[in-house]
Every structure is written in C-alpha cells, then in structure tokens.
C-alpha cells in the first residue's frame, strides 16, 4: 500500500470515528443505559458501536498475515499485561492506602466506566490505532507517531477543570503519560494489555481513594504516581535485559525508521 492510500484510509477512518463519537456517543450511552438500566453497560456498548469505523480502518490497513486483534495488540498475552499492571501500580495502592481515605461516594457503575471501560477503549483509540498503526505500518519513528495521539489524549482530559493553572498541569501529565503508555506498548512486543491494565489500575486506585477530583493531583499523589511510572520503566528495562530481548525504540527509531 502506497503512502497516499494509507494516509487517506487512516485519516478518513479516524475522521468518521471522531464524528460518530462526538455526535452519537452520549445519545447511545443514554438510550442503552436507560434500556438496560445499567449506566456502565450503556457506556461500553456506546463505545463499541462508535468504535466500528476504527475497526474497519484497521481491517483495511493491517498486514496481510494479521487479523484485527493482532493489529491492535489484543491477541497478545493478557495475563502478562495483568501482572505487569498490578505489580507496577503497587506504589500507588500502598501509598494511597496510608495517605488518603477511601472514597465512599464511588458506585460500581462509576468504577466500571472510569477504570475498566475507559482504559480499554482509550488504549485502543490512542495507543493501538493513532500511535500503533502509524509506528508499525509507516516509516515514522516513535515521537512523530505518538505526537498526534498524545495531543488528543491530553486535550480529551481538559474537561476535568476550568482553572488555567490546573489545565496546564492536566495537559502536561496526560501528554507525558500517553508517551509512556506508547513506549510500554512498543517494548512489551505491542501487547496492548500491558497499557490497558496499567491504565486501569492507575485509574482505579485514583478513584477508590479520595485523592483528587481530577488527574492533576497534589504532591503526595504525584510522588506515588511517579514511583509507579519508575517501576514500570525500570521493570521493563530489567525484564528485557534479563531475557536478552532487543529494545524496540533505539537510535533513529525515535524519529524515523
């Protein structure tokens, strides 16, 4: 597939997804939630329906020897991703347990929507599609491949505050976090489950403890979050060295392959 064809399919597919998500997601979530009497079910099914244009795009762009799950990284080792996410977020779980009280206003629907559903679908959109397809199927390196998706990921979290100072902080943290998730996705052999479960548990612990009303957090919250990030990065490096595995992002791959 030539560059022009790839660009047209990729851009059109994402544009159709973006339009359908902006136009129909809230309506679908409300109607399905009312019909099933479960807000979380409405959220997951609405996400699944609006995601269809992206899945069609992946089917058109994937390598010949891949299916859609291969192309997204969902056919990889789920247990590996689960263990990775649980171990790396232990600093947040332990730190939050001793520093913050439990959030008594959290419902099961909120937990499912904010942690499991959001993390799963956001990783498909921002990591597997916007970043993964560009990095894996073009000559773009890590940084240019990750830039657009990371900017959108950061902008998508700005609803959490109206204070200009907080908005800058939220944007910076989510942008850097998106780059981290993209790097982990690459270094774990494009196993999307590593990013999904790390994202899920980070969101979960932030939610079930009374940490902050948005993703910015205070000093203690960010210390424990930074420890989780360091554990994820150092753990990945040590694992690959122990297994004598080559690093995916090295040298010129940061910019162009």
N, C-alpha and C positions, 0 to 999 in steps of 0.2 A: 504494500500500500504506500503510495507516494505521500509526501508531506502535506500537499494541498488537500487531498482526500481525507487524510487523518484529521487535519485541522478543522475541516468543515463538519465532519461527523461528530467530533469531540465537542466543538463549540455549539452546534445545533442541539445535540443531545442534552448538554448541560443547560442551555437556554430554555428548552422545553420543560426540563425538570424544574428549573427555577421558577418559571411562570406558573406551572401547575401547583408547586408547593406554596407560592405566595397567594395564589388565587383560591385554591381549594382545600388546603390542609386544615385550616381552622373549621371550615364548614363540615368537612368529612369527620374530623375529630368530634365535633359537637353532635352530629347526627348519629354516628356509630356509637358514641358513648351513651347517648340517650336511648338508643335502641337496645343495646346490650346491658345498660345500667351499670357500666364499668368504664370509668374515665380512662383507665390505663389501656384497656382493650381498644377504645376509640383512638387513642394516641398511636398505638402500634400499628393498627390497621390503616390509619390515615397516612402514616409514614410509608407503609408498604405499598400503598396504592400510588402515592405521588413519586415513589422511587422507580416506578416501572420504566419511564423514559431513560433513566440512567442504566438500568439493567439491559435494555435493548441496545443502548450505545456500547456497553461493554461487550455484548454478544457480537456486535459488528466489528469491534476493534481488536478483540482478543487474538492471541496467537493461535495458529491452526491446531496445535496439539493441546489446547486448553479448553476447559469449559468455563462457564461464568464464575463458578465457585473458585476454580484455580486462579482465574484472572484477578479476583478480588482478595485472595488470600484466605478464604473461608474454608478451604479444603485441607488446610494445614492442621497441625497438632493442637486441638482445643485444650487438652489437659496441660500442655506446656504453657500455653497462654494463661490459664487459670492459676497455676502455681506461681508463675512469674508475677502476675498482678497481685496475688495475695502476699507474697514474700516482700515485694518492693514497697508495698503500702503499710507495712508493719510500723514504721516510724510514725506515720500519721495516726494509725489506730491507737497505738500506745500513748503517744504524746497527747492526742485529743482526749483520751480517756482520763488522764490525770489532770489535764489543764482545763477542760471545758465540761459543762454539764450536758446531760442528754437532752435532745430536742424533743419535748413532749407533744409538739404540735404536728408531728410528721405522721401522715397516713400511709397505708400500703400503696394506694394509688400514686401518691407523690413519690415514694421510693422507686416504684417501677418506672414511672415516667422520667424522673430526674436522673436515675442511675442506669438501669438496665437498658431501657428503650432508647434514651438519648445517646448514651455512649455507643451502643451498637450501630444505630443508623448514622450518627455523626462520623464515626470512623469509616463507614462505607463511603459516605459522600466526600469527606475532606481528605482522608488518608488513602483509601483504596482507589477512588476514582480521580479526584482532582490532582492528587500527588502521584499515586501509584501508576496510573496509566501513562502519565507524561514521562515519569522517570524510567519505567520499564520498557516502553514502546517507542521512545524517541531518543535522540542523542543529547537531550538536555541533561545536565548534571543535577545534583541534589538540590542546590539552592534555587536555581531558576524554576525547577519543577515544583518545589514546595512553596514558592513565594505567593502565588495567586490563592491557593487553597488556604494558606495560613492567614493571609489578609482577610479573606472572607470569614474564616473561623473566628478571628478576633472581632471583626465587625458584628458577627452574629451574637456576641455576648454583651454588646454595649447596652442592651435593654435593661441591664441589671442596675443601672444608676443614672442619675441626671446631673450629678456633680462632675464638673470638668476634671478636677484632680483625680477622682476615682475612675473616671472613664479612661484617662491616660494609663493609669495603673492596670485596669482590667484589660485594656487592649494589649499592653506590653506582656503581661503574664500569659494571656491566652495565645498570643502570637508565638512567643517562645515555646510554650507548651506544645503547640501544633508542630513546630520544627522538631521538638524532642520525640513526639509520637511518630513522626515520619522517619526519623533516624532509627528508632527502635524497630519499626516496621521493616525497614531495609535489613538491619543487622540480624534480625531473627528470621531471615530467609523469606521475607514477605509473608510472615504469619500474622494475619490481621488480628488474631485472637490475643496476641500479646498487648497490642494497643487497646483493644476493646476492654479487656479485663483490668488493665492498669487504669484506664479512664473510668471504668465502672466503680472500682473500689475507692479511687480518689474522690469521686463524686459522692459515693455512699457515706464515707466517713465524714466528709464535709457537711453532709445533710443531717445525719443522725445525731451528731453532736452540735451544740449551739455555738458554732464557730463564727459565722458572719452571714449577713443577708445576701452577699454577692461573692464573686470568685476572687476578689482582691485580698481580703483577709488582713489581719494585723500581724505584729511582729512574731508572736509565738506560732500562729498558724502557718506563717511562711517559713519559719525555721523547720518545722516538722515536714512541710511540703518539700522544702529543699533537700532534706535528708532522704526523702523518698526518691526524688529525682537523682540524687547522687548514687543511691543504692541501685537504681535501675541502670544508670550509665556504667558504673564500676562493675556491677554484676554482669552486665552484657559483655564488657571487655574481658573480664576474667574468664567467663564461660567460653568465649571464643578462643582465647589463648590456650585454655586447658584442653579443649577439643581440637586444637590446631586448625581452626577454621579461618579462612581469609575474611577480612573485613570488606564489606560491600562499598562503603564510602571512604575512598582513599584518593590522595593525589588530585588528579584532574577531574575526577568524578564529582567533586564539589561544584564544579561549574559546567563542564561539558564532557561527554563521554566520547 
